[in-house]
Amino acid sequence: MNRVLLTTLLSLSTAAGPKAPHVKGIESSGYKWNTQEAELVVALKKKGDLRRGADSFEVCTACHLHQAEGTADGTYPRLAGQHAAFLMKQLADIRVGLRDNPFMFRFAATLTDPQELADVSAYVASLPVPRENGRGPGTNLTRGKALYEKDCGVCHGAAGQGDSAKFFPQVAGQHYKYMLRQVVDTSNGRRRNANPEMVRSLAAYGPEELIAVCDYASRLPVGP
């Protein structure tokens, strides 16, 4: 890690910094997970500049790594090749306090206008998806495949390609342990910007089913 990035990371992680806001999410009545408001509406209309996005992403490489490949241990997700619209929504949700990630908020708060959200998201989306990713134990893939086809493919696609227009992320190529952490957080209400339909689908899952479906999804082949 270069010295400038390390210094920036340490200063952001240890300084008092701005306190992350908090708005009502899935725990409240009338919640709509894909509502587009204010900053996100503007950002989605912007054309992202890849050069400026690359500059903004420099500080992110300290955690997400230089090609946005993330880490197989599930601490940081693979972002490379992810839909720009989905990335913008997650950044906007963190910034307004709908998705709780106090550490990430320190960095998201430095993106001072919607154009910067569009720039960094476009740059990350342009990066090639790594062919290798962290995968699960491979012990119950038949069950995982059946669960994925029944509950997940309708949104995330049969090939795990996602849907940019509907803010459904690409899951093909994502790290198994990161996906497992997210489905657990979604099922128990900790991911407050979750899709309610996904919460309902996961309600019937036990630990073995969560492991199986994430294991299967982690093995979906990455497209061209």
N, C-alpha and C positions, 0 to 999 in steps of 0.2 A: 504494500500500500504506500502511495507516495506521501511525503511528509505534509504537504499542504492539505491533502484530503484527511489525513489522520488528525491534524490539528483542528480542522473544521468539525470533524465528527466528534472529537472529544469535547470541544467547546459547546456544541449543540446538546450533547448528551448530559453534560454536567452543569451547564448554566441553568439558572432558574427559568429563563425563557418565557414565552407566552403560554398561558394555561389553555389547554384544549377546551373548546366550548362543548356544550352538551345540548342536543335537541332530542325531542321525543322520536323514537323509532318504532320497531316492531312491537314493543311492549305497550304501545298506546293504541287506542281505538282510532279508526280512520286513517291508519298508516298506509301509504302507498309507496312501495319500495322503489319504483322507477320514475317517480315524479322528477321532472326537470325544472329546476328553479334557478333564477339569478345567474350566478357564475357559470354553472354547467350549461345553461341554455346558450350563453354567449360563446363559451369555449367550443361547443360542438359546431358552431357556425364558422369558426376560424380555420384557416389553412395552416397547418403546423409547419414551421420552418425547421428542417432537420439539423442545420448547423447550429442554430440557437438551442435546439433541443439537446444536441450533443453536449454543448457547454453546460446546460442546466443539469444534465445527468451525471456530470463528473462527480459531484458530491455523493450521488446515489451509489456509485460503484464501490464505495467502502463497504456496503452491506450486500447489494445485489450483484456485485462483481462486474467486470468490465464489459462483458457482453450480455449483461442482464440475465445470466443463466441461473442465478439464485444458488441455493445450497441444498444438497440432497438430504441433509438432516431435517429439513422442513422449517428451519428458522426463517429463511427468506425465500419467497416464491420465485419461480422462473417467470420473468416478465417479457423476455424477448419474443417478438412475434405476436404478442397478445393484442387484441383489438384495441385500437386507440380510444374508441368511445368508452369501452369498459374501463380503461385506465383513467380516463378523465373523470368518469363518475366516481371511482374509488377515491381519487385524490380530492375531488370536490366534497365527497361525503366525510372524509377525514377532516378536511378544513372546516366544515360547518358543525362537526361534532355528531354526525349520524353514525359513523363507524369509529369505534373506540380504538385508537392506537396512539397513545401519548408520545411514544418515541418517534413514530413516523410523523406525527403532527409537527414536531420541531422542524422537519425538513419540508413538509408540505406547506407550512406557513411561510417559507421563503419564496414561494412562487406567488408573486404579488399581483398578477392579473390573469384573466382568462387566456390571453395569448400564450403565456408561459405554460399553462396547463396543456394547451394544444400542441405547443412546440415539443415539450418533453415526451408527451404521449405519442406523438407522431414518430419521434426518433426511436423510442423503445419498440414501437410496433414494426419499424423497418428492420430491426435486427433479426438475423436468421435464428430460427428455433433450433436449439441444440438437439442433436440426434440421440444423445444419452441423457437420462434423467434418473433420479432416485425412484426405485420401484419397490413394491411390497413383497411379501414373503412368497407369493405364488402358490399358496396352498389350497385356495378355494376359488379358482378363477371361473369355473363353470357357474357357481352361484353368483359371483360378481357380475358376470356377463348377463345373466338373466335379470338381475336387479337393475343393472344399467339400462338394458333395453326396455324394461318396464317403466322405470321412473325417471331416468336421466336423459335418455336420448331425445325425448320430445323437445327439450330446451337446448341441451348442449350438443345435439347432433349425433348421429350414429357413429361418426368418426371422431367425435369429441371436438369438432371445429368451432362450436359456439355460434353466436349470432350477434353481430355488432349492433344491428339496428335495435335489438331488444335488450342489450346490455348483458347477454349471456356469455360468459367467458369461454375461451378455448381451454379445454382441459387436457387434450392430447399433448404429451410432453411435459406436463406439470409433475412436480415431485410428489411422490406418494405421501410422505409424511406431512407435507404442507396441506395437501387435499384432506387428509384424515383430520388434521387439526381444524380445518375450516368446517367440515361437516359436523364435527363434534360441537364446535362453537355455535353453528347454525341450529343444531337440534336442541341445544339447551338454552338458546336465547342470548348468548353472549355476542353473537354477530348481529348487531341491531339494525343493520341495513340489508338484511337478508330478504330473499324472495319468499313470501308467505307460502307459496305453493311448494317450495323446496322444504320448508319447515314441516308442512303437512305430510309430505312424502317420507321424510326421515323419521316421523313420529313412530312408525312401526318397526324401525330398525333397532336391533340390538348391536352390541359391540362387534360381534362376528360379521354381521351384515355390513356395517360401516367399513370394516377392514376389507372385506371381499370386494365391495364395489369400488373403493378407492384403489385397491390393488389392480383391478381390471382396467380402470380408467388410466392409471399410470402407464399401462402397457399399450395403449392405443398408438398406432404408428403416426409419426409426424408427417404431415403432408408436404408437398413441394413448397 
